[in-house]
Amino acid sequence: MRTFVLAGGCFWCLDAVYRTLRGVQDVVSGYTGGDAPDPSYELVCTGRTGHAEAVEVTFDETVIPAEVILDVFFTLHDPRQLNRQGADVGTQYRSAMFHADDEQRAEFEAAIERAAGWWDGQIVTTLEPLGTFYRAEEYHQDFFAKNPGQGYCLAVALPKVNKVRKSFAKYVIEA
């Protein structure tokens, strides 16, 4: 098993997308990249902690390659938007990849290079050393599945899920 920690806007969207893929064993929504110990959602939302909303994606590379996990990341959000995704604005919504070691950093750099060929404009995704990852409150875990009729899920998360299902159909779990 391998684990990547990725941030690309609201963690509800990343969580929803990665849970649809074969080989993904676990997705945990949380906070990382900041300096406040044991941050809460309310504190992170102020933008003063330095934390990003992120997901910890654990996957079986014999089922889904690491490159696919990373290519999905660059498909489901716009890596050209600095400190925002759509209407979600602030450093907590930044596009960031948190590397655990030099090998992951190199994998992440290669993924950014691949993605640069798909997007017009400069990719602003940051590469940051992985510090402490704090699990978000329980109501954030698997939010999309628990709240399928919620407005944000319908307007923002569902289109991202559908886009990834179409682009990566080979890896989508059959319903």
Helices and strands as residue ranges (DSSP letters): E 2-8, H 11-18, E 24-32, H 41-45, E 52-59, H 66-76, E 84-85, E 88-89, G 91-93, E 95-99, H 102-116, E 126-129, E 134-135, G 138-140, H 143-146, H 151-152, I 153-157, H 158-167, G 169-171
